[in-house]
Amino acid sequence: MKTNWLVILGILILTDASYAGKPWIIDPHTHFKGQQQISYESTKTEWHPQNSLGKVIKPEDYRPVADRLELRSTLVVEACDPDKPEYNDWVLQQVAESELLCGYVARADLTDPEFLMHHRRYQKTGFLNGYRFRFDELNGYLNHPIARDHIGLLEREGLVVDLLIEASHADDVLALANDFPNLKIVINHCFRAKIVAGKISAELQDAITRCAAHKNVYCKMSSINNFSEVAPFAEPAPTELSYYLPILNPVYDAFGPERLIFATNWGVSAHFGSVDNVKETVMSFLEPQGRRVVDRVMFKNAITVYNIKRRNLR
C-alpha cells in the first residue's frame, strides 16, 4: 500500500513530538529547463559540456536523485532571463504536471510595467511562491519606484524574495529588510560562500552577522559542494563535515534553526561533486542538534517560509 506522505506531513506540522523513521526532506532549490530556453541560450552562452544549465532538464531527470536521497518534493527556482516570461510558464506547467514538484520561485523584471500582468498569470496556476533577484539587480530595484511598488506587492501577498548574492551585497539586503520588514527574504547558498585555506572571509562573516540580525531574513544551507576550493567538473568536493564547518557554524549560530533552510541546488551542485554529499553533509551537521532541529531545517521551515500548500505535496 502506498504511504500517504501528505497525512504524515500534516501530523508533523501540527506537533513537535518526536516520531520514528527517517525525517521528511523537502528540497526547495532545483533547476529545470526546456528545449526552447536551451535553444535560445545557446545563441548567447557557450556552456561547459557537463554544465546542467546548458541542457534540457525535466522532472523525470530529478526523480532518481529524489528517490535515492528520499527527497519528498522540490520547489523549483528560476534559471532564466528576466525578460523571458514564457520560460516561467514552461516551468509552472512542469510543476502542475509532476507530483514531485510543489512550487516555483520565478524570474521577472520588477521595473517592467507589465510585471503585474505576468505575475497574476503565474498566480492563477496555484504554484507561485516568490521571485529571485540576482546580484546587483537588488540595488537597482531598491532605487526604482516601480520596482519598489512591486516589492511592496510581494510583501503584502506573503511571497518570498530569493537572493542570489554574495557578501558584498549585504548592505542591499539590510536596506531591503529595513524598508520591507514583513517581506520574507531568503539568502541563497550562504551568500555563495567560499572556503579558502580552511576559512571564510571577514567580509562574509560580517554579512552573515548583520543580515541575520533582521528577523525577516533567512538563509539556505544549500549547494554545499560549491563552497569548496575545487574547480567545477574537476575533482569532487571534499566529503568530510569538518571541511565545511567554517561556514556551517557561523550561519547556524547567526540564523539559528528557525531561519535556516536545507536545499541541494541540483543540478548545479553536481558540477562540484555528488549531490549526495550536499544532503549528507547538512544532515551530519544537524543530527547532533536533535530531531526537532533536523525537521525544522530539512522541511518545516521551507513549508512555512515559502507557504508551500499541502495540496501541492502530492
RAKAKA-V740504 format. One record per run of one state. SS is the DSSP state (A for helix, B for strand, O for the rest). FROM is the first residue (numbers start at 1). TO is the last residue. Records with the same first field share a line. If there is no record, write none. Layout:
SS->FROM-TO, FROM-TO
//
This chain:
O->1-4, 15-25, 31-32, 34-34, 42-51, 55-56, 58-58, 70-72, 78-84, 98-100, 107-114, 125-127, 135-136, 143-144, 157-159, 165-166, 180-183, 188-188, 193-195, 197-198, 200-201, 213-216, 223-223, 228-240, 256-256, 264-265, 267-267, 272-274, 288-290, 306-309, 313-314
A->5-14, 35-41, 52-54, 59-69, 85-97, 115-124, 137-142, 145-156, 167-179, 189-192, 202-212, 224-227, 241-255, 257-259, 268-271, 275-287, 291-305, 310-312
B->26-30, 33-33, 57-57, 73-77, 101-106, 128-134, 160-164, 184-187, 196-196, 199-199, 217-222, 260-263, 266-266
//
